[in-house]
């Protein structure tokens, strides 16, 4: 790499067979005899050497029937696509390999139910089995034989118990990382445990322990083997392994069936024992199983992992990082593998490099060493390395209510950004306090960082609340999840610490970007976030409403935050107009002008428009019900509904007003806009609609026109039209601005479930 030769601790060729003379000789023999490729589908002709290979591999697996494929991914697509029926239930382990999860997405399309359990959670697995037992013909649990990131193992004893207890249960293992280096003739530990049950399928690869290429399916049930062999979907339509690849695999299988396998396995296991002892002496954050040749040293944050890996690479050793979404944001780490290629001298170099550089990386990145150990549930025996911010230069102020913050100070920073001026936040705190529902009670946290001269370097506020994890998901996904929430109201919800709130929109973070203490300021900022996260028992952190040009993007990502897209925001830089004709002249697109004329201006005489600051209790209920109609219909930004007292409380604050739109024909209120009036801006943030009049009277388009008109009438510089509905807002010359959030999660399970909904 970079013209430097490195010792390889990244390959999965655990037995180091890639250049074994016997394998290379067999490969050359078939290459010379049959050429580079056998270009006939196995539907028509199956080459004799393919049978030879499968017979040899069958011997490795105690004479069970075997099918070979061009890759393990193709093997999974073929087998899952053939054996799984719409009447079956698939239960995926959270960390089962993506090559297993991918064909399960297609199984969903044929009607198969697919669920996911937390990693290795046997109680959750049994609960899912019980729930679906009378509903499905077969229940398939799909897991890895050795998990590729942390090198941990499935709970084989518990799974064997469940297999015996529930006759409908079938097990499907991807043992790609477990075959070759362990088990009789390299069959792996999973096969030895489950080879006697006909309700188990073992999938593996030739590309790791065998030192060649290709996928393997091992069947305990002869009928399943027959089905896949004849009707194996993608198997019938893909070309077979090339002669040279099959020759290499035959040579590898012969080695595994010979006495040499004992020597190979012992050499690797001796190296594993040696490395395990060395790592134990270092007392690092090694989370791996001592039984596998896959190792993971937890670093917590991305920045520590990157620092450490670069240092180890500089020492001439190739290792990898494991980062989100494969692992949670705060569980990033250094991942490496051990093979027969690696000598004890290599291991000594690796251990010495990691041992030296781990603490340097933690120290340089100003990280808390004790926190890293706690993150991975490991005992901490060292000294804390957390560097506090320069206390003589930086001063932190934390508050739990806007009433504790100086109003002039706060408004000097935020009064022109949406509805979170000092008084605006007093209103929001009142709305989201003392409510019956847990999701309607928010914690408020204000953070201000100053220098020694009392100059503000950074300021923001956070809310802690129960939030929907699919908040940023596609609308069709949230609709599906909401169906589940009809039975489980808090399904896929997490306690979330959010910069800003779900009642505000805009730039929630003030930063003195050019200040000489900006690096120290951000270090302290992230420390304060961690403190708040812990104090509020939050498992998700979202820093939101950043535009594409945000200059500290790399700083956030180095802290383990992942950049995710939010719905766009829309802003009108108000050009002053007196009449609707003036407005039409400003809009250059004829199509947009015609649309506004046809659906908004043309119907103006049908409506009474009233601007109200004070409303009655009856009106407050009516307005809230209209808002609820929109909330139930719109999932593009999915959040819990606001408290019912919202409209009434808003009417008690001078900054808020209501645009009431009613029909002249019957005085029926059909739409309402909740608008916040700032010194130089107008923010119509909430819309309520009567959907009985959406098509007949085009009331959404009328409400949009009235929002724009009100901002113009108030003579404000900007009208913030908020998130979503970009197309309608662009008609009025709104500038559509892409918005981003930065997210960090403790655990990826909920996100993976949400991702799975995209293919239901």
Order of alpha helices (4+ residues) and beta strands (2+ residues): beta-alpha-alpha-beta-alpha-beta-alpha-beta-alpha-beta-alpha-beta-alpha-beta-beta-alpha-alpha-alpha-alpha-beta-alpha-beta-beta-beta-alpha-alpha-beta-alpha-alpha-beta-beta-alpha-beta-beta-alpha-beta-alpha-beta-alpha-alpha-beta-alpha-alpha-beta-beta-beta-alpha-alpha-beta-alpha-beta-alpha
